[in-house]
Each structure stands twice: as C-alpha cells, then as structure tokens.
Amino acid sequence: MVLMEKGSGWELFWLLMGRTSALLGMALLIPAAVALFWQEPEAWLFLMPASFALFLGVLMMWMGQEHMRQLTIREGALFMVLVWPFMGVIGLMPYIVPACCPTGFRHFSRVSLRLRRRGFRAYLLTARACRALCFYGIR
C-alpha cells in the first residue's frame, strides 16, 4: 500500500499520527499510575494500551522522520478522519480488554448490575469497585 512505504510522500501524516499516539500513550499512564498508587490488580488494564500506543507512536514517528515539507490538504483531511477512530479504539482498550477474559467479564457484569440497581455514584462507593477504571471513566 502507498501509505506504508517509506519515502512515499506521507511522512508528515505518519509523524502527526505518531505524535498523537505517543501523547495518548502518555495520557494513559496517568490512570495507570493511579491504579498502581491504589495498589489495584487492574493496573495492567492501562499499562497494556499505554505501551501499545507508545509503540505505535514510535513506529509511526520513525516512518515520518524524513518530512521536509508542509502538510497537504489530502494528508490533513486523512489525518483528521483517521485520528478520531484511532484515539477511540486506544481509549476504549481498558474497557474492552477485560471483557474478553473471564475475570473481567465477571467484573463488568457486576458493574452493569449495580449500575442498573443503584446508579453510578453508588457503584463508586462500593469496596469492590475498580477505582482506577472509574477514575479513567470520570475524568
């Protein structure tokens, strides 16, 4: 594909996507730090997407390191169209990944039951709530 080849004229697009991904990865380290501070076992829910976003950011910035021109309209439009779904997928990873494993599924079924019965504030006050995931969702 033309977008993946190095030196194809898309270097600035990859540089912007890489910087956005790296910034998102660093932002995901904040709830990871909160989870580690609260000594929660769910800290990996934030460390995994943060490391994935940082890896993709470094890879994309490497692909765009040789840019020597201004952003074209086509690159800017493609960046604006693709950056939002990309950020959405990375940002949803802490919620999607635990639903794929059995312990995470139990956690999310417990969350939905409590939300239906008592509301979000009551769920936050329970002792078994993953506070870092709630912190990430409230911000």
C-alpha positions in Angstrom: 0.0 0.0 0.0 1.2 3.5 -0.8 0.7 4.8 2.8 3.1 2.3 4.3 6.1 2.8 2.0 8.8 5.0 3.4 9.5 8.0 1.2 6.1 7.9 -0.5 5.1 11.5 0.4 3.1 10.5 3.5 5.9 11.2 6.0 4.2 14.2 7.7 1.0 12.2 8.1 2.8 9.4 9.9 4.7 11.9 12.0 1.4 13.5 13.2 -0.3 10.2 13.8 2.8 9.0 15.7 2.9 12.1 17.9 -0.8 11.8 18.6 -0.4 8.1 19.5 2.6 8.9 21.8 0.6 11.6 23.5 -2.3 9.3 24.0 0.0 6.6 25.4 1.5 9.1 27.9 -2.0 10.2 28.9 -3.0 6.6 29.6 0.0 6.4 32.1 -1.9 8.7 34.4 -4.7 6.2 35.3 -2.0 3.5 35.4 -0.2 5.5 38.0 -3.4 6.0 40.0 -4.1 2.2 39.8 -0.5 1.5 41.0 -0.8 4.0 43.8 -4.1 2.4 44.9 -2.4 -1.0 44.6 -5.1 -2.4 42.3 -4.5 -5.5 40.3 -6.2 -3.9 37.3 -3.2 -1.6 36.6 -2.4 -3.7 33.6 -5.7 -2.5 32.0 -3.9 0.8 31.5 -0.3 -0.3 31.1 -1.1 -2.5 28.1 -2.9 0.1 25.9 -0.4 2.8 27.0 2.5 0.6 25.9 0.7 -0.3 22.7 0.0 3.4 21.9 3.6 4.3 22.7 4.9 1.5 20.5 2.7 2.6 17.6 3.7 6.2 18.2 7.4 5.4 18.0 6.8 3.3 14.9 4.8 5.9 13.1 7.2 8.7 14.0 10.0 6.6 12.6 8.1 6.3 9.4 7.6 10.0 9.2 11.0 11.2 10.3 12.1 12.4 6.9 9.4 15.0 6.2 10.7 18.2 4.6 7.5 20.0 3.5 4.2 21.4 4.7 1.1 19.3 5.2 -1.1 18.9 2.1 -4.8 19.2 2.2 -5.2 15.5 1.4 -2.8 14.5 4.3 -4.6 16.9 6.7 -8.0 15.6 5.8 -6.9 12.0 6.1 -5.3 12.7 9.5 -8.5 14.3 10.8 -10.6 11.4 9.6 -8.4 8.7 11.0 -7.1 10.2 14.2 -10.5 10.2 16.0 -11.3 6.5 15.5 -7.7 5.6 16.3 -7.9 7.5 19.6 -11.3 6.0 20.3 -10.0 2.4 19.9 -6.9 3.0 22.0 -9.0 4.8 24.7 -11.6 2.0 24.8 -9.0 -0.7 25.4 -9.2 -0.5 29.2 -12.9 -1.3 28.9 -12.8 -3.8 26.0 -9.8 -6.0 27.1 -11.2 -7.1 30.5 -14.5 -8.1 28.8 -12.5 -10.7 26.8 -11.1 -12.5 29.8 -13.3 -14.4 32.3 -12.4 -12.3 35.4 -13.1 -9.1 33.5 -16.4 -10.4 32.3 -17.4 -11.0 35.9 -16.3 -7.5 36.8 -18.3 -5.9 34.0 -21.5 -8.0 34.7 -21.2 -6.9 38.4 -20.8 -3.3 37.2 -23.8 -3.4 35.0 -26.0 -5.0 37.7 -25.0 -2.3 40.3 -25.5 0.5 37.8 -29.0 -0.7 37.0 -29.9 -1.1 40.6 -28.2 1.8 42.4 -26.6 4.2 39.9 -23.0 5.1 39.2 -22.4 7.0 42.4 -23.5 4.0 44.5 -21.1 1.8 42.5 -18.2 4.1 43.2 -18.8 3.9 46.9 -18.7 0.1 47.0 -15.4 -1.5 48.2 -15.1 -3.9 45.2 -15.1 -1.2 42.5 -12.0 -0.8 40.4 -11.3 2.8 41.4 -8.7 3.4 38.6 -11.2 2.3 35.9 -13.8 4.6 37.5 -11.2 7.4 37.7 -10.5 6.9 34.0 -14.2 7.0 33.1 -14.9 10.1 35.1 -12.1 12.4 34.0 
